[in-house]
């Protein structure tokens, strides 16, 4: 699989709206409306972000009359995986163990989460 484009924080907000549409294509106005409670962006700002995502290869679009319909070309899982790889490389020098130790040490975990981690690590150790 080719490397996915880096997606900015603002672009993540737009992608989350499109991913949450469950595969349905959305217009720019649909995206603006769904972001209204999250971001106070003008329609022009949203259209700029949509165009950036198209140029990065993260979105596809089709023209329907005067409107464009936008749909993700990449899944949330693909982007999360790529973002994780990038973060792991930048911050932890590609050392997943160091990253996990850091997060577990810093996290407030429920007893259930601690047990789930123990089971996972036990399974990983075998």
N, C-alpha and C positions, 0 to 999 in steps of 0.2 A: 504494500500500500504506500503511495507517495506521502511525503510529509504534508501534514495539514497546515493551513495558514495560521499564523498567530492572530488571535482574536482579542481585541481590547475589552476592557471592562464594559464599556458602553455597548459594544457589539455583542457581548454576551447577553445583555438585557434584551436586545432585539432577537437574538437567536432563541433565547428561552421562550419568548412569545411565540415564535414560529414552531418550535418543537412542541409546545403545549397545545398547538392546534391539531395534533394527532394526524398529521399528514394532509390536512386540508390546506389549500393555498389561501393566502390572505393578501388583501390589498394594503397599500401603505396606510390608508386611513384606518383599516382594521388594527394594524400594528400601533398606530398613534393612540387609538382608543384604548387598547389593552395596556399600554404603557402609562396611561394618564394617572393612575394611582401610584405608580412607581417613580416616574420621571416627569419633570415639567419641561418637556421638549416640544419645540414647534414642529409642525409637519415637515418643514424643510430639513430640520436636523435629522429626523427619522429617515427621510428619503436619502440624505447623504450617507447615513450609516448603512442603509440597504444597498446603495450603490457600491460602497466600500466592500461589503460582504460578497457582492456579485463579483467584483474585480478580484477578490481573494479566492474565489472558487467555492465559497461556503454556501451560496444561495443560487438557485435557478429562478428564472422568471419567464412568464409568458404574457403577451399582450392580449387583452380582451377589451375591445373597444377603446375607450379612453383610459382604461385602468390597466395596471400591471398586477399580476398575481405572483406572489413570492412563495417559494417553498425551499426548505433546507435541502442541500445536496449532501450534507454530512450529518451524521447522527450526533446526538449529545454524547454518547459513549465514546465515539471517535475523538471528539474534541476534548473530553475529560482526560482520556488516555494521553493525548498529545500534550495537553497542558501539564499533566502530571510528570511526563518525561522531561519537559522543558524545566519545570520547577526543580525536579530532582537533580538535573544536571547543573543548573545555575546555583542553587542554594546548598545542595549537599554533595556536590562533586560526584554524582552518579552512585551514591552509597545509600541504597534503600534501607539497610539496617539502621544507619545513623538517623535517617529521616523518621523511621518508625519509632525508634527509641525516644527521639525528641518529642514527637507528637503524643506518644503514650504517657511520657513523663509530665507533659503540660496539660493533658486533657482531664476534664472532670468526667469520669466514667461511672456508669451505674454498675452495680454488682453483676447484672446480667451481661453487660458489655465486657466486663473483665472476664467472666466465665467464657464467653464466646471467643475472646482473644486467646485465652488459655487453650481452648479446644483447637483453635486454628493453628496455634504455634506447636501444639503437641502433634497434630497431624502433619505439619510441615517438617517437624524434626524426625519423622519416621521415614 
